[in-house]
Amino acid sequence: MHAFDYSFELEDYITKEDFERLKEFSKDKETPFVVVLLKTVARKYDELRAAMPYAKIYYAIKANPHEEVLKLLIERGSCFDIASIYELDLMLELGAAPDRLSYGNTIKKARDIRYAYEKGVRLFASDSESDVRKLAANAPGSDVFFRILSDGAGADWPLSRKFGAHPEVVFDNILLAREVGLRPRGISFHVGSQQNDVTQWRVALKTCHKIFEEAADKGIKLDLINMGGGLPARYVHPVEETCVYMAEITDYLREFFGVFDEEFPDVIVEPGRYMAGDAGVLVSEVVMIAQKEHEGRPWLFLDIGKFGGLIETIEESIRYPVYTERKGEARDYVVAGPTCDSMDVLYETNPCRLPISLEEGDRVYLFTTGAYTQTYSAVFFNGFPPLKVYVMDDLPRETA
Ligand SMILES: *Cc1c(COP(=O)(O)O)cnc(C)c1O
């Protein structure tokens, strides 16, 4: 058993000034809650835009659907990956045009497809014959891209076999789509969330290229590559800078699809975690510190746990940086949540190294909690309310 080295600096995650502002902003609020720094979302969007000027960004709403986050991205010109009619309604209410929405969930009811079509959505993901037939009947003539399987190797939060199909199945579905009057546009993939191995994009793009060629042989000109999500946020392990990832991925695109000219396929990216993860700080309180055996590690119970929104700590997959303002000699703590369920333990195999001086009632900050936290929080388990989110509007504004 190895303790993670939690000896990071505050400023690896947030500037001192922003942290002071966050503390001021949150001092009278009851924990637990996430504070989203809008400025960070804006910076992540702009960095991606600059690094991949040729790509269209479709933000994956599920990562963080806070209205202020969505409005900011609408203003900046982002498009959106929606997975349900509820996300669709939300985006339309906020004023996003339907031609900026892609229905990226391959698992859809016929009536939901019809609803989206009636609202003006014309771009859909698909990975099965059944879905292609439902699309043909309920969203006639729409653009469709086809998702290929990815094994999720290298990802901290892999998406396994639930989505996508084998290239041969995809190829059959492309032919079928043409037959039933849809417009087969291209291929999509998702290399797995929090993907640490950039070469996984190359593996997927190679398959895309092969399918493009085979389709061309049948007289179908595919012209869309949807590279999905997977771009990492910064948890305990440092990740490459955005520009390094993007430069690699751009090289892979060129390797298989040649120079950027009119013939180059349209490229879509669907960041979720990348866009929102780094922008969130979860403010929590120490409920109890307890010794279970005379020897052995003390247990640190927080007022946030797996059911409060940190479900991605399952198998300790996602390692959130845990920060306290206490200093001095440190020891390893098992960290657990407050509910009466024994799975509500965050870090035991990989305990957290935190100061001995930590006390009950102290505030503890979990960084990189802007994505997949509130949306994953349970409703009313043990009576705890769902995780609250506040937005700190720290965007630079022009003053009149
Ligand atoms: C969840 C999801 C994403 C976002 O994935 P991240 O790894 O968070 O970037 C993108 N596309 C689709 C289809 C998704 O389901």
The ligand as a Tripos MOL2 file, in Angstrom:
@<TRIPOS>MOLECULE
LIG
   15    15     1     0     0
SMALL
NO_CHARGES

@<TRIPOS>ATOM
      1 C1        -19.5510   11.9300  -21.6300 C.3       1 LIG1
      2 C2        -19.3070   12.1440  -23.0700 C.ar      1 LIG1
      3 C3        -18.3320   13.0620  -23.4880 C.ar      1 LIG1
      4 C4        -17.4430   13.7980  -22.5270 C.3       1 LIG1
      5 O1        -16.4000   12.9780  -22.0800 O.3       1 LIG1
      6 P1        -15.2210   13.5710  -21.1970 P.3       1 LIG1
      7 O2        -14.2890   12.4430  -21.0300 O.co2     1 LIG1
      8 O3        -15.8030   14.0830  -19.9430 O.co2     1 LIG1
      9 O4        -14.5970   14.6860  -21.9790 O.co2     1 LIG1
     10 C5        -18.1960   13.2780  -24.8300 C.ar      1 LIG1
     11 N1        -18.9690   12.6270  -25.7420 N.ar      1 LIG1
     12 C6        -19.8920   11.7240  -25.3850 C.ar      1 LIG1
     13 C7        -20.7120   11.0600  -26.4260 C.3       1 LIG1
     14 C8        -20.0880   11.4560  -24.0420 C.ar      1 LIG1
     15 O5        -20.9940   10.5460  -23.6810 O.3       1 LIG1
@<TRIPOS>BOND
     1     1     2 1
     2     2     3 ar
     3     2    14 ar
     4     3     4 1
     5     3    10 ar
     6     4     5 1
     7     5     6 1
     8     6     7 2
     9     6     8 1
    10     6     9 1
    11    10    11 ar
    12    11    12 ar
    13    12    13 1
    14    12    14 ar
    15    14    15 1
@<TRIPOS>SUBSTRUCTURE
     1 LIG1         1 GROUP 0 **** ****
